Amino acid sequence: MAEPEAEEEPSRMADRLKGFLVLQGIALAIALAVPITPSKTGSTWSPAELVTADPNYLQKVVASFVSVNVIIAVLGVVVWLSTKVGKRD
């Protein structure tokens, strides 16, 4: 009975890796679009301005990528905690 579980483990890791890569691709697409998308409020502020006074496009992309990944990480922790609490009941 231990053999089927051993066969499933690499498949689960591969699925997790694919999910992670897809998520990072989405985060990169968002980060590339955010600095060139005009703000509906007219704001020109960027998260990169927390690090640099006059950020260029690449610095804005990196800051947006980090920001999106932080948001994804927070959402992931919330989902993980909610599933843990759900299993306890």
C-alpha positions in Angstrom: 0.0 0.0 0.0 2.9 2.4 0.5 3.9 2.2 -3.2 0.9 4.2 -4.6 1.6 7.0 -2.1 5.2 7.1 -3.1 4.2 7.4 -6.8 1.7 10.2 -6.1 4.2 12.4 -4.2 6.4 13.4 -7.2 3.2 14.1 -9.1 2.0 16.4 -6.3 5.3 18.2 -6.3 5.2 18.7 -10.1 1.6 20.0 -9.8 2.7 22.5 -7.1 5.7 23.6 -9.1 3.5 24.2 -12.2 1.0 26.1 -10.0 3.9 28.2 -8.6 5.3 29.0 -12.0 1.8 29.9 -13.4 1.3 32.2 -10.4 4.7 33.9 -10.9 3.9 34.3 -14.6 0.7 36.1 -13.6 2.5 38.2 -11.1 5.1 39.2 -13.7 2.4 40.1 -16.2 0.7 42.3 -13.6 4.0 43.9 -12.7 4.8 44.7 -16.3 1.4 46.3 -16.9 1.1 48.3 -13.8 3.8 51.0 -14.4 2.4 51.8 -17.9 -1.3 51.7 -17.0 -2.8 55.1 -16.3 -4.3 55.5 -12.8 -8.0 56.2 -12.7 -7.4 58.6 -9.7 -4.6 60.5 -11.5 -2.0 59.4 -9.0 1.6 59.0 -10.3 2.9 57.4 -7.1 4.6 54.0 -7.3 5.8 51.5 -4.7 9.3 52.0 -6.1 9.3 55.6 -4.8 9.7 54.1 -1.3 13.2 53.0 -2.3 14.2 55.5 -5.0 13.3 59.2 -5.4 12.9 59.0 -9.2 12.4 55.4 -10.3 12.8 54.2 -13.9 10.5 51.7 -15.6 12.5 48.7 -14.5 12.6 49.8 -10.9 8.8 50.3 -11.0 8.4 46.8 -12.5 10.5 45.2 -9.8 8.6 47.0 -7.0 5.3 46.0 -8.5 6.4 42.4 -8.8 7.5 42.3 -5.1 4.2 44.0 -4.1 2.1 41.5 -6.1 4.0 38.6 -4.5 3.5 40.0 -1.0 -0.3 40.2 -1.7 -0.3 36.7 -3.1 1.7 35.4 0.0 -0.8 37.1 2.4 -3.8 35.6 0.5 -2.0 32.2 0.5 -1.6 32.4 4.3 -5.2 33.3 4.8 -6.4 30.4 2.6 -4.0 28.0 4.3 -5.2 29.1 7.8 -8.8 28.8 6.7 -8.3 25.3 5.5 -6.5 24.4 8.7 -9.4 25.8 10.8 -11.9 24.0 8.5 -10.2 20.6 9.1 -10.3 21.0 12.9 -14.1 21.2 13.0 
